[in-house]
Amino acid sequence: MSHQQQPAQVSRRQALTGAGAVVAGLAAPAILTQGSAQAEPVRASAGRLAEQPRTPFSRAVDQLLIESSPQFLVDHCKRSFALAVLLAQAQDNPVDEEVLFAGVMLHDLGLTARFHSSTVRFEVASANTARDFARSHGLSARRADAVWDVAALHATGGFSDFKSPETALGSAGIVGDVTGFGLDQLDQATVKAIMATRPGFARPFIDAIIADLQDKPEVADGTWMESIALDHIPSFRPGSVEAVALADPFENP
């Protein structure tokens, strides 16, 4: 499909096969049950939306998000955190609330003009900024690194599942908002309230990814963004690990 063409409508079942399986594999991760040493429970009652942590750092995180991001990303981040909280409640899972909040709220900064990187994936650009911001606001190196994990690994469920409760929950909330996967296990009145701002999100979100990839399409190679690059960036050519491995001069000396 060329970058001028509109994407074909696909069913949920079709999305779970072929290229869509890459996204399906990022469905709500298996939530880990062991909290961090300084974890506090995050709670959200059925039918009520989660509130952000009431700390100076969390307020600064919220301000950075609002100042740097378009409204569709602000809303996405807020929905994702609320979903992560619901998943934490469903699993009775204690987490470091500030780490979870910062990692989720800042996970898409790399898609903004202010924090765009021409050399690394937007997840890494987001995570680097989030970690630096956390350190500048007094978080320990360990907790700032945990914020980096939440932001950087949010779209790689196969890794985030096993890193920390905050990383697993953050990925589950973020992917749940983008795809809808895993939301059927949560209180539906609360989910409906959270997702009230979701209509119309997908197109500007995909457009932001396309824009971010323009000067570095190679970073999409072998990632969940590969199909987006193939569909919308004519110059993109995915590589083949098999071909490179077989052509290695040390393979046939």
C-alpha positions in Angstrom: 0.0 0.0 0.0 1.4 3.4 -0.9 1.5 6.3 1.6 -1.4 7.9 -0.2 -3.7 4.9 0.2 -6.1 4.5 3.1 -5.6 1.4 5.2 -8.0 -1.4 4.7 -10.5 -2.2 7.4 -9.7 -5.4 9.1 -11.6 -7.6 11.6 -10.4 -8.2 15.1 -9.7 -11.8 14.1 -7.6 -10.7 11.1 -5.7 -8.4 13.4 -4.5 -11.5 15.3 -2.9 -13.1 12.3 -0.1 -12.1 9.9 1.4 -8.7 10.6 -1.3 -8.0 13.1 0.2 -10.8 15.3 3.0 -8.4 16.1 0.5 -6.1 17.8 -1.5 -9.0 19.2 1.6 -10.2 21.0 1.7 -6.9 22.9 -1.7 -7.5 24.5 -2.0 -7.0 28.3 1.1 -8.6 29.8 1.0 -11.1 32.6 1.0 -8.9 35.6 3.8 -9.6 38.0 2.9 -9.9 41.7 6.1 -8.8 43.5 6.2 -5.1 44.2 9.3 -2.9 44.7 10.8 -2.2 48.1 9.1 1.1 48.4 5.9 0.3 46.6 2.5 1.6 47.7 -0.8 0.1 46.5 -2.6 1.9 43.7 -6.4 1.7 44.0 -9.3 2.6 41.8 -12.9 1.8 42.8 -15.3 0.4 40.3 -16.9 3.2 38.3 -14.4 5.8 39.4 -11.4 7.1 37.4 -7.8 6.8 38.8 -6.3 9.9 40.3 -2.7 10.8 39.6 -0.2 10.7 42.5 -0.4 13.9 44.6 3.3 14.6 44.7 5.4 17.5 43.4 7.2 15.2 41.0 3.9 13.9 39.6 2.6 17.4 39.1 5.8 18.3 37.2 5.4 15.2 35.1 1.8 16.2 34.2 2.9 19.7 33.4 5.7 18.4 31.1 3.3 16.2 29.2 0.7 19.0 28.7 3.3 21.6 27.6 5.0 19.3 25.1 2.3 17.0 23.7 -0.7 17.4 21.4 -4.1 16.7 23.1 -4.5 13.3 21.5 -1.3 12.1 23.2 -2.2 13.8 26.5 -5.5 11.9 26.5 -3.8 8.7 25.5 -1.3 8.9 28.3 -4.0 9.7 30.9 -6.2 6.8 29.7 -3.3 4.4 29.7 -2.4 5.3 33.3 -6.0 4.8 34.4 -6.1 1.4 32.7 -2.8 0.4 34.4 -4.3 1.4 37.7 -7.4 -0.8 37.1 -5.1 -3.7 36.2 -3.1 -3.2 39.3 -6.3 -3.3 41.3 -7.6 -6.4 39.5 -4.3 -8.2 40.4 -4.1 -6.6 43.9 -0.7 -5.6 42.8 1.4 -3.1 44.7 3.6 -0.8 42.6 5.7 2.3 42.9 3.0 4.8 42.0 5.3 7.7 40.9 7.4 5.4 38.7 4.3 4.0 37.0 2.8 7.4 36.5 6.0 9.0 35.2 6.8 6.2 32.8 3.3 6.0 31.4 2.7 9.7 31.1 6.0 10.4 29.4 6.2 7.3 27.2 5.3 9.1 24.0 7.4 12.3 24.4 9.6 11.0 21.5 6.7 11.5 19.1 6.6 15.2 19.8 8.6 17.9 18.0 10.2 19.0 21.2 11.7 15.6 22.0 12.0 14.0 18.6 15.3 12.1 18.0 16.7 11.5 14.5 18.8 8.6 15.6 16.8 6.3 18.0 13.3 4.8 18.3 10.8 7.2 19.8 10.4 4.8 22.8 14.1 5.3 23.6 13.9 9.1 23.1 10.9 9.2 25.4 12.6 7.0 28.0 15.9 9.0 28.0 14.0 12.2 28.5 11.8 10.7 31.2 14.8 9.3 33.1 16.7 12.7 33.0 13.5 14.5 34.1 13.1 12.0 37.0 16.7 12.5 38.2 16.4 16.3 37.9 13.4 16.1 40.2 15.1 14.1 42.9 14.4 10.5 42.1 17.1 8.1 42.9 19.1 6.5 40.0 17.3 3.2 40.7 13.8 4.7 40.5 14.7 6.9 37.5 16.0 3.8 35.7 12.7 2.1 36.5 10.9 5.1 34.9 13.1 4.5 31.8 12.0 0.8 31.7 8.3 1.7 31.8 8.7 4.2 28.9 11.2 2.3 26.8 9.6 -1.2 27.0 5.9 -0.1 26.8 5.5 -1.7 23.3 7.5 -4.8 23.9 5.3 -7.1 26.0 7.6 -10.0 25.7 10.2 -8.0 27.7 8.0 -5.8 29.9 6.2 -8.9 31.3 9.4 -9.9 33.1 11.1 -6.6 34.1 9.0 -5.1 37.0 5.4 -4.7 38.1 5.5 -1.1 36.9 6.8 -2.0 33.5 4.3 -4.8 33.0 1.4 -2.7 34.2 2.5 0.3 32.1 2.7 -1.8 29.0 -0.7 -3.4 29.7 -2.4 0.0 30.1 -0.7 1.6 27.1 -1.3 -1.4 24.7 -4.8 -1.8 26.1 -5.7 1.8 25.1 -4.2 1.4 21.6 -5.6 -2.0 20.8 -8.4 -2.7 23.3 -6.8 -6.0 24.2 -7.3 -7.1 27.8 -9.9 -4.5 28.7 -12.7 -7.1 28.9 -11.3 -8.3 32.3 -11.9 -4.9 33.9 -14.9 -3.2 35.4 -16.8 -2.1 32.3 -18.4 1.0 33.7 -15.0 2.3 34.6 -13.5 1.3 31.3 -16.3 3.1 29.4 -15.6 6.2 31.4 -11.9 6.1 30.8 -12.3 5.5 27.1 -14.6 8.4 26.5 -11.8 10.3 24.9 -10.6 7.4 22.8 -12.6 8.0 19.6 -10.5 9.5 16.8 -7.2 8.7 18.5 -5.8 6.0 16.1 -5.3 8.2 13.0 -3.3 11.0 14.5 -1.3 8.5 16.6 -0.3 6.5 13.5 0.4 9.8 11.7 2.7 10.8 14.5 4.7 7.6 14.2 5.0 8.1 10.4 6.3 11.6 11.0 8.8 10.4 13.6 10.1 7.7 11.2 10.7 10.0 8.2 14.4 10.8 9.1 15.2 7.4 10.6 13.0 4.7 8.9 15.7 2.1 9.6 14.8 2.0 13.3 11.5 0.4 12.4 13.2 -2.7 10.9 12.2 -5.8 12.8 9.9 -3.9 15.2 6.2 -3.5 15.6 6.5 -0.3 13.5 7.8 -2.2 10.5 4.4 -2.6 8.9 3.7 1.1 9.4 7.0 2.0 7.7 6.3 -0.4 4.8 2.8 1.1 4.3 3.7 4.7 4.5 7.5 5.3 3.8 8.4 4.4 0.2 12.1 4.5 0.9 11.9 1.9 3.7 13.3 -1.5 2.9 13.3 -4.0 5.8 16.5 -6.1 6.2 16.8 -9.8 6.6 18.7 -11.3 9.5 18.8 -14.6 7.6 20.4 -13.0 4.6 22.9 -11.1 6.6 23.8 -14.2 8.7 24.3 -16.4 5.6 26.4 -13.7 3.9 28.7 -13.3 6.9 32.2 -13.8 5.6 33.0 -16.0 8.5 30.1 -18.3 7.6 32.0 -19.7 4.6 35.7 -18.8 5.0 
